[in-house]
């Protein structure tokens, strides 16, 4: 797909990976609407984006709610006159042992990381079909490919989103709507600010712009998936498939340090 003139909706587009994707798509000539829950941060993002391109609008809404999804899609369709690309990027995380994670935190991750993209995609499909060159981009996580301890719910919902995308891609094959799944690794975003896990624990962070560039490249190639992390991630994926017990042992050795590093990791 070529992005020039494409009408794009990006959830969670006021910061982090979503904001970087918005910048990259605007640079390719797309028309973009971004969403965000916090009005002040959204306004700052729009002001920043408009310095480079005028074809940007934003709507303050919580896509984890039915009302927020309806408002988001209605705003995008009104501003753009249709929809070619939906980027499901909004997400939240709470790390820690499962029994120490509250029911509200678990439900919040399920709603924003899994229910929201499924329901928003469902609502957007008529407009994407009308485009005849539609695309859904689901931003999941490397943890959906190799699950780390203390991220059980997050791994579950991101893994669910990945399989949702895979199934939907096959469901829509030949119908004018493609689905691409993105698996970022640790990324230097506001979502990661409360995590102290670093390279020594396997969390080497890259800039959000690098993820965005990979997303743009994947879109240009009509890719099925974009996996960040290079050879190190590829080796972990292979080991997880061929000898998961070895990876269990590696994580077991890291557990005390990892537990302490991610104890306060929360962005909900």
Secondary structure, 3 states (H helix, E strand, C coil): CCCCCCEEEECCCCCHHHHHHHHHHHHCCCEEEEEECCHHHHHHHHHHHHCCCCCEEEEECCCCCHHHHHHHHHHHHHHHCCCCEEEECCCCEECCCHHHCCHHHHHHHHHHHHHHHHHHHHHHHHHHHHHCCEEEEEECCHHHCCCCCCCHHHHHHHHHHHHHHHHHHHHCCCCCEEEEEEECCCEECHHHCCCCCCHHHCCCCEEHHHHHHHHHHHHHCCCCEEECCHHHHHHHHHHHHHCHHHHHHHHHHHHHHHHHHCCCCEEC
